[in-house]
Amino acid sequence: MSFVRNSFLTLFGTLGRVAFSMVTQIIISRVLGPVGKGLYAFLVQIPTVLVPLCSLGLNYANTYYIARNPEDGKKAVGSSLGMAAFLGGIMVIGVSIAYYFMRDGYMQAVTPIQLGLILLAIPFGLLNLYWLSVLWGMDSIGKYNLALLVQFVVLSAGVTAAAAMGMLTVTTGFGIWVAGNVLTTLYMLPEMAKIVRWRFHTFSLSYIRQTIGYGAKSYLANVMTVINYRLDLFIIAGFLPMSQVGLYTTAVTLAEMVGYVGNAVNTALIPKLASEKDSLTFSMTPKVTRLTIMLTLLAALGMAIIAYPLILLFFGARFSGAFYPLLLLLPGIVALGGSVVISGDLMARGKPIYSSIASGITVVLTLILDFTLIPLWGITGASIASSLVYISLFTLNYVFYRRESGEKLKSVLIITREDMKEMALFIKQLGNKWVSRRKAVQDGKK
């Protein structure tokens, strides 16, 4: 039951992030327009992409080893702090050098102030990634989701206030986003201090070697996944006007809402499978996968129906060009939902190499499709490329999963009558609990 609880905690946390993110996206879209939103999204994506690229996969290793042995959490906190400073510092130097050579070309729209904010975001973003993986590994799903929520709350409140005062620009919006990263670190600080009893200087070389050994297996997959997810935006920025980046990020934002179901399930699934302490076993993966695909498909159909009026109502007519790219992204998002769960299973089995292989193959496909379709069809081509890549990723992950589990394709795709009965029973139980709690509250008032 803890798996179901954690899945719903994560899903509710995700819905909270979606709500705050939507407020932010709507305000930025209305105030800055497609061009301003495009530049804002471009700036945000730079540290968002660079952080996992310099992580060496240590976040996945933290989760894996802490789930198996919670005592490793004490080693992970201080070691993560040291590695975030070291690796983040190297990336800051690299970005500074890259900016020097590209400031009159590809990065000509980025001002020195915006560059400074990018450099500040990298080490804090890396530390957040590591410390979040500690909470994830310790199965502190509630605290994990609250920590993730901090940045969204700060960004939403900050952007709303800046817009109300007439001070919202691309730079101030990005600055608020960076502040959200810093405040996320400060939010997690007391919890991390409790784990290590304020001994943050504890740096375990043996633990670092152990996690690098595991992380190296998943690091390549992590790099390839980032390329698969984010490369299209940077190619669009190179070939097309910033206004097209603004339209495409709007389509991606709405499409990603559909995919949050799979992420919620996966977040709860990996620690349970890796710890082997819960009644849940690997035999649950087929059921979880097919339910995730079904729920994601239903969400995708719902989004397809309401997307156009939703865009006009909240983002404005200037963003109507995001509708067709959004529709073309949805099939890939459904496939990605199932792929995320299967990939989580393989990670929990200690087989991250499979994810590396699958991601390596699909990144080649990403490069070919993006550089072919984006110059031809713009953001429509980018959406087609993304969907084809996500479907290919699901196919490859399933092939590796079947090799390990022997499960047939229909077991991860086709919903059974038992699944429907269990879902109906679970919803009924939730309804009964809600009625009981409401009645208890009313009785208490009397």
KEVEXFI-107056 format. One line per field, with one value per residue (C-alpha): x, y, z; chain; residue number from 1. Coordinates in Angstrom, 1 decimal. Example, Ala and Ser with C-alpha at 12.3 -4.5 7.8 and 13.67 -1.06 7.14 Angstrom:
! KEVEXFI-107056
x <- c(12.3/13.7)
y <- c(-4.5/-1.1)
z <- c(7.8/7.1)
chain <- c(A/A)
n <- c(1/2)
//
This chain:
! KEVEXFI-107056
x <- c(0.0/3.0/3.8/0.2/0.5/3.8/2.5/-0.4/1.8/4.0/1.0/-0.5/2.8/3.1/-0.3/0.7/3.8/1.7/-0.7/2.1/3.9/0.8/0.4/4.0/3.8/0.6/1.9/5.2/3.4/1.0/3.6/6.7/5.0/6.4/9.8/10.4/9.1/11.4/14.5/13.4/13.0/16.4/18.1/16.3/17.2/21.0/21.5/18.6/20.6/24.1/23.4/22.6/25.5/28.0/26.4/28.3/25.1/25.8/22.1/21.0/23.7/22.7/19.1/20.2/22.6/20.6/17.5/19.5/21.3/19.9/23.1/24.7/22.6/25.1/27.9/25.9/25.0/28.5/30.0/27.3/28.1/31.8/31.1/28.5/31.1/33.9/31.9/29.8/32.9/34.3/31.1/31.0/34.5/33.5/30.3/32.3/34.8/32.0/30.2/33.4/33.6/29.9/28.8/28.7/27.0/24.8/24.6/24.4/21.0/22.4/23.5/26.4/23.9/22.0/25.3/26.0/22.7/23.4/26.7/25.0/22.3/24.6/26.2/23.0/21.1/23.6/23.5/19.7/19.8/22.1/20.2/16.8/18.2/19.1/15.4/14.3/16.6/15.4/11.8/11.0/8.6/6.6/9.7/11.0/7.9/7.8/11.4/10.5/7.6/9.7/11.1/7.7/6.1/8.9/8.8/5.1/4.9/7.9/6.7/3.2/4.6/7.0/4.2/2.0/4.7/5.4/8.9/8.7/11.4/13.3/16.1/14.0/12.0/15.1/16.6/13.5/13.9/17.5/16.4/14.0/17.0/18.9/15.8/15.3/18.8/18.1/14.8/16.5/19.4/17.8/16.8/20.3/21.7/19.6/21.0/24.6/24.2/25.6/28.8/28.7/32.4/32.1/33.4/33.7/36.1/35.1/31.5/32.3/34.3/31.4/28.8/30.9/31.3/27.5/26.8/29.2/26.9/23.9/25.7/25.8/22.1/21.5/23.5/21.7/18.3/19.0/19.9/16.7/14.6/16.2/18.3/15.3/14.9/18.6/18.4/15.2/17.0/19.7/17.5/14.4/13.4/13.0/9.3/9.2/11.1/8.3/5.6/7.4/8.0/4.3/3.5/6.1/4.8/1.3/2.4/4.6/1.6/0.2/3.5/3.5/1.5/4.4/6.9/4.8/4.6/8.3/9.4/7.6/8.6/12.4/13.2/10.7/12.2/15.8/15.2/13.5/11.9/8.4/5.8/6.0/8.2/9.4/6.3/4.3/6.1/3.9/0.7/2.2/3.4/0.0/-1.9/0.5/0.1/-3.7/-3.8/-1.4/-3.4/-6.6/-4.8/-3.5/-7.0/-8.3/-5.5/-6.1/-9.8/-9.2/-5.8/-6.9/-9.4/-7.0/-4.2/-6.4/-7.9/-4.7/-1.9/-3.6/-4.0/-0.3/0.4/-2.2/0.7/1.5/-1.6/-0.5/3.0/1.3/-1.0/2.0/3.9/1.1/1.7/5.3/4.4/2.1/5.0/7.4/5.1/5.5/9.2/9.9/8.4/10.3/13.5/13.0/12.6/15.9/17.6/16.3/17.6/21.1/21.1/21.5/23.6/20.4/19.2/22.6/22.3/18.7/19.5/22.6/20.6/17.8/20.1/21.5/17.9/17.3/20.2/19.2/15.5/16.0/18.6/16.4/12.9/13.4/14.9/12.1/9.0/10.1/8.5/6.1/9.1/10.5/7.3/7.3/10.9/10.3/7.3/9.2/12.2/10.0/8.2/11.6/12.9/9.9/10.5/14.2/13.5/10.9/13.3/15.8/13.1/11.8/15.3/15.5/11.9/10.5/7.3/5.4/4.4/0.7/1.5/2.8/0.2/-3.2/-5.4/-7.0/-10.4/-8.6/-6.8/-10.2/-11.7/-8.8/-8.9/-12.6/-12.2/-9.3/-11.3/-14.3/-12.1/-10.7/-14.3/-15.3/-12.3/-13.1/-16.7/-15.6/-13.2/-15.7/-18.3/-15.7/-15.0/-18.7/-19.2/-16.2/-17.8/-21.0)
y <- c(0.0/2.3/2.1/3.3/6.0/7.2/7.2/9.3/11.6/12.1/12.6/15.2/16.9/16.9/18.4/21.1/21.8/21.8/24.3/26.7/26.1/27.0/30.2/31.1/30.1/32.0/35.2/35.0/34.3/37.1/39.7/38.7/37.2/34.4/36.1/36.9/33.5/31.9/33.6/32.9/29.2/29.2/30.6/28.1/25.2/25.9/25.1/22.5/20.6/21.2/20.0/16.4/16.4/17.1/14.9/11.8/9.8/10.1/11.0/7.6/5.9/7.7/6.5/2.9/2.5/4.4/2.4/-0.8/0.6/3.8/4.3/5.3/8.5/9.9/9.4/10.7/14.2/15.5/13.7/15.2/18.7/18.3/16.8/19.5/22.2/20.4/19.3/22.5/24.6/22.7/23.3/27.0/27.4/25.5/27.7/30.9/29.8/28.7/32.1/34.0/32.3/32.3/35.6/37.2/34.1/31.5/33.1/36.7/37.1/36.3/39.3/39.2/39.5/36.5/34.6/35.3/33.9/30.8/30.3/30.7/28.2/25.3/24.4/24.9/22.9/20.1/20.0/20.0/17.0/15.1/15.9/15.1/11.7/11.2/11.9/9.6/6.8/7.1/6.8/10.2/10.8/13.4/15.5/14.9/16.3/19.3/20.1/19.9/22.2/25.0/26.3/26.3/28.2/30.8/31.2/31.5/34.0/36.0/36.2/37.2/40.0/41.2/41.4/43.2/45.8/46.1/44.8/41.4/41.1/38.1/38.8/39.3/36.2/34.1/35.6/34.5/31.0/30.9/32.2/29.2/26.9/28.6/28.5/24.8/24.1/26.1/24.2/20.8/22.0/21.2/17.7/17.1/18.5/16.1/13.1/14.1/15.9/19.1/17.4/18.4/18.2/14.4/13.3/9.6/8.7/5.1/6.0/8.3/5.6/3.2/5.6/6.7/3.0/2.6/6.1/5.6/2.8/5.1/8.4/7.8/7.0/10.2/12.3/10.6/11.1/14.8/15.0/13.1/15.4/18.8/18.9/20.0/23.3/24.3/23.3/25.3/28.3/27.9/27.5/29.5/32.8/32.9/33.2/29.7/28.6/30.2/28.4/25.0/25.3/26.0/22.8/20.9/22.3/21.1/17.7/17.1/17.5/14.3/12.5/13.3/10.1/7.9/10.1/9.8/6.0/5.7/7.9/5.6/2.4/2.5/2.8/0.0/-2.4/-1.6/-2.0/-5.4/-4.7/-4.1/-6.7/-5.2/-7.2/-7.0/-9.0/-5.7/-4.0/-5.2/-4.1/-0.8/-0.2/-1.0/1.1/4.0/3.7/3.6/6.6/8.5/7.7/8.9/12.1/12.6/12.2/14.7/17.2/16.8/17.7/20.8/22.0/24.6/26.5/26.1/27.8/30.6/31.2/31.2/32.0/34.1/34.0/34.7/31.1/29.3/28.0/25.6/23.5/21.2/20.6/19.6/17.1/15.5/15.2/13.3/9.8/10.0/11.1/8.1/5.8/7.6/7.0/3.3/3.6/5.5/2.7/-0.1/1.9/2.3/-1.5/-2.1/0.5/-1.1/-4.5/-2.9/-2.9/0.7/-0.3/-1.2/2.4/3.6/1.3/2.3/6.0/5.7/4.3/6.8/9.8/8.9/8.8/12.2/13.8/12.5/13.4/16.8/18.0/16.7/17.6/21.0/22.8/21.3/21.7/23.9/23.1/20.6/18.6/18.8/17.3/14.5/13.7/13.7/11.3/8.9/8.9/8.3/5.4/3.9/4.3/2.4/-0.4/-0.7/-0.6/-3.3/-5.5/-5.3/-5.7/-8.9/-10.3/-9.9/-10.8/-12.9/-10.8/-10.7/-7.4/-7.8/-8.0/-4.4/-3.0/-4.7/-3.8/-6.8/-7.2/-7.6/-4.3/-2.6/-4.2/-3.2/0.4/0.6/-0.9/1.5/4.5/3.3/2.9/6.5/7.8/6.0/7.4/10.9/10.6/9.2/12.1/14.7/13.2/13.1/16.8/17.7/15.7/17.5/20.9/19.8)
z <- c(0.0/0.6/-3.2/-4.0/-1.4/-2.7/-6.3/-5.3/-3.2/-6.2/-8.5/-6.2/-5.9/-9.6/-10.0/-7.6/-9.7/-12.9/-11.4/-10.3/-13.6/-15.6/-13.7/-14.5/-18.2/-18.7/-17.2/-19.0/-22.3/-21.8/-20.8/-22.9/-26.0/-28.1/-28.6/-25.0/-23.8/-26.4/-25.0/-21.4/-22.2/-23.9/-20.8/-18.5/-20.6/-20.5/-16.8/-17.0/-19.6/-18.2/-14.7/-15.5/-18.1/-15.3/-12.6/-13.6/-12.8/-9.0/-8.3/-9.6/-7.7/-4.5/-4.9/-5.6/-2.7/-0.1/-1.0/-0.3/2.8/4.4/6.4/3.1/3.3/5.9/3.4/0.4/1.9/2.4/-0.6/-2.8/-1.5/-2.3/-5.8/-6.6/-5.8/-7.8/-10.9/-10.9/-10.8/-13.8/-15.7/-14.8/-16.3/-19.4/-19.9/-19.5/-22.1/-24.5/-24.0/-24.9/-28.3/-29.1/-27.7/-31.2/-32.8/-31.3/-27.8/-29.0/-27.4/-23.9/-21.9/-19.4/-16.5/-17.8/-18.2/-14.5/-13.5/-15.6/-13.8/-10.4/-11.3/-12.2/-8.9/-6.9/-9.5/-9.3/-5.5/-5.6/-8.0/-5.6/-2.4/-4.0/-4.9/-1.2/-0.2/-3.0/-2.0/1.7/0.4/1.8/-1.1/0.7/1.5/-2.0/-3.6/-1.2/-2.1/-5.8/-5.2/-3.7/-7.0/-8.7/-5.8/-5.7/-9.5/-9.7/-6.8/-8.1/-11.7/-10.5/-8.3/-11.0/-13.6/-11.2/-10.6/-14.4/-13.8/-15.6/-18.2/-19.6/-17.2/-14.0/-14.9/-15.3/-12.1/-10.2/-11.6/-10.4/-6.9/-6.8/-7.2/-4.4/-2.1/-2.9/-1.5/1.6/2.1/2.0/4.2/7.6/6.5/5.2/8.4/10.4/8.4/9.0/12.3/10.7/9.7/6.1/5.8/5.8/2.4/1.8/-1.0/-0.8/-1.3/-4.2/-5.9/-5.4/-6.7/-9.7/-10.6/-10.6/-12.0/-14.9/-16.2/-16.2/-16.9/-20.7/-20.6/-18.7/-21.2/-24.1/-22.4/-22.0/-25.7/-26.7/-24.6/-25.0/-28.2/-30.4/-28.6/-29.1/-32.8/-33.2/-31.6/-34.2/-37.3/-36.4/-34.8/-31.0/-31.5/-32.7/-29.6/-27.6/-29.5/-29.2/-25.5/-25.0/-26.9/-24.9/-21.6/-22.3/-23.6/-20.5/-18.3/-19.9/-19.1/-15.4/-14.6/-15.6/-13.7/-10.6/-10.7/-11.6/-8.6/-6.2/-8.0/-8.1/-4.4/-3.6/-6.2/-5.3/-1.5/-1.9/1.5/0.4/-0.6/-4.1/-6.4/-10.0/-11.0/-10.5/-13.3/-16.2/-14.3/-13.4/-17.0/-18.7/-16.1/-16.7/-20.5/-20.1/-17.8/-20.0/-23.1/-21.4/-20.4/-23.9/-25.4/-23.0/-23.8/-27.5/-27.0/-24.9/-26.2/-28.7/-26.6/-23.7/-25.6/-26.8/-23.4/-21.3/-23.6/-26.3/-30.0/-30.6/-29.3/-31.5/-33.6/-30.7/-31.3/-34.1/-32.7/-29.4/-31.1/-32.8/-29.5/-27.7/-29.2/-28.2/-24.7/-24.2/-25.3/-23.1/-20.1/-20.4/-21.3/-18.0/-15.9/-17.7/-17.6/-13.8/-13.5/-15.3/-13.1/-10.0/-11.2/-11.3/-15.2/-16.1/-19.1/-20.9/-20.6/-21.9/-25.0/-25.7/-25.2/-27.4/-30.3/-30.0/-29.7/-33.2/-34.4/-32.7/-34.4/-37.8/-37.5/-35.8/-38.3/-41.2/-40.1/-38.3/-41.3/-43.5/-41.3/-38.3/-35.0/-36.6/-37.7/-34.2/-32.8/-35.3/-34.5/-30.8/-31.0/-33.3/-30.9/-27.8/-29.5/-30.5/-26.9/-25.6/-28.1/-27.2/-23.4/-23.8/-25.7/-22.9/-20.3/-21.9/-22.0/-18.2/-17.3/-20.1/-20.1/-23.4/-25.0/-24.3/-20.5/-20.5/-23.0/-22.6/-19.6/-18.0/-16.3/-13.0/-13.5/-14.1/-11.0/-8.8/-10.0/-9.4/-5.9/-5.1/-6.3/-4.2/-1.2/-1.7/-2.0/1.3/3.1/1.9/3.0/6.4/6.9/5.9/8.3/11.1/10.5/10.5/13.7/15.3/14.5/16.3)
chain <- c(A/A/A/A/A/A/A/A/A/A/A/A/A/A/A/A/A/A/A/A/A/A/A/A/A/A/A/A/A/A/A/A/A/A/A/A/A/A/A/A/A/A/A/A/A/A/A/A/A/A/A/A/A/A/A/A/A/A/A/A/A/A/A/A/A/A/A/A/A/A/A/A/A/A/A/A/A/A/A/A/A/A/A/A/A/A/A/A/A/A/A/A/A/A/A/A/A/A/A/A/A/A/A/A/A/A/A/A/A/A/A/A/A/A/A/A/A/A/A/A/A/A/A/A/A/A/A/A/A/A/A/A/A/A/A/A/A/A/A/A/A/A/A/A/A/A/A/A/A/A/A/A/A/A/A/A/A/A/A/A/A/A/A/A/A/A/A/A/A/A/A/A/A/A/A/A/A/A/A/A/A/A/A/A/A/A/A/A/A/A/A/A/A/A/A/A/A/A/A/A/A/A/A/A/A/A/A/A/A/A/A/A/A/A/A/A/A/A/A/A/A/A/A/A/A/A/A/A/A/A/A/A/A/A/A/A/A/A/A/A/A/A/A/A/A/A/A/A/A/A/A/A/A/A/A/A/A/A/A/A/A/A/A/A/A/A/A/A/A/A/A/A/A/A/A/A/A/A/A/A/A/A/A/A/A/A/A/A/A/A/A/A/A/A/A/A/A/A/A/A/A/A/A/A/A/A/A/A/A/A/A/A/A/A/A/A/A/A/A/A/A/A/A/A/A/A/A/A/A/A/A/A/A/A/A/A/A/A/A/A/A/A/A/A/A/A/A/A/A/A/A/A/A/A/A/A/A/A/A/A/A/A/A/A/A/A/A/A/A/A/A/A/A/A/A/A/A/A/A/A/A/A/A/A/A/A/A/A/A/A/A/A/A/A/A/A/A/A/A/A/A/A/A/A/A/A/A/A/A/A/A/A/A/A/A/A/A/A/A/A/A/A/A/A/A/A/A/A/A/A/A/A/A/A/A/A/A/A/A/A/A/A/A/A/A/A)
n <- c(1/2/3/4/5/6/7/8/9/10/11/12/13/14/15/16/17/18/19/20/21/22/23/24/25/26/27/28/29/30/31/32/33/34/35/36/37/38/39/40/41/42/43/44/45/46/47/48/49/50/51/52/53/54/55/56/57/58/59/60/61/62/63/64/65/66/67/68/69/70/71/72/73/74/75/76/77/78/79/80/81/82/83/84/85/86/87/88/89/90/91/92/93/94/95/96/97/98/99/100/101/102/103/104/105/106/107/108/109/110/111/112/113/114/115/116/117/118/119/120/121/122/123/124/125/126/127/128/129/130/131/132/133/134/135/136/137/138/139/140/141/142/143/144/145/146/147/148/149/150/151/152/153/154/155/156/157/158/159/160/161/162/163/164/165/166/167/168/169/170/171/172/173/174/175/176/177/178/179/180/181/182/183/184/185/186/187/188/189/190/191/192/193/194/195/196/197/198/199/200/201/202/203/204/205/206/207/208/209/210/211/212/213/214/215/216/217/218/219/220/221/222/223/224/225/226/227/228/229/230/231/232/233/234/235/236/237/238/239/240/241/242/243/244/245/246/247/248/249/250/251/252/253/254/255/256/257/258/259/260/261/262/263/264/265/266/267/268/269/270/271/272/273/274/275/276/277/278/279/280/281/282/283/284/285/286/287/288/289/290/291/292/293/294/295/296/297/298/299/300/301/302/303/304/305/306/307/308/309/310/311/312/313/314/315/316/317/318/319/320/321/322/323/324/325/326/327/328/329/330/331/332/333/334/335/336/337/338/339/340/341/342/343/344/345/346/347/348/349/350/351/352/353/354/355/356/357/358/359/360/361/362/363/364/365/366/367/368/369/370/371/372/373/374/375/376/377/378/379/380/381/382/383/384/385/386/387/388/389/390/391/392/393/394/395/396/397/398/399/400/401/402/403/404/405/406/407/408/409/410/411/412/413/414/415/416/417/418/419/420/421/422/423/424/425/426/427/428/429/430/431/432/433/434/435/436/437/438/439/440/441/442/443/444/445/446)
//
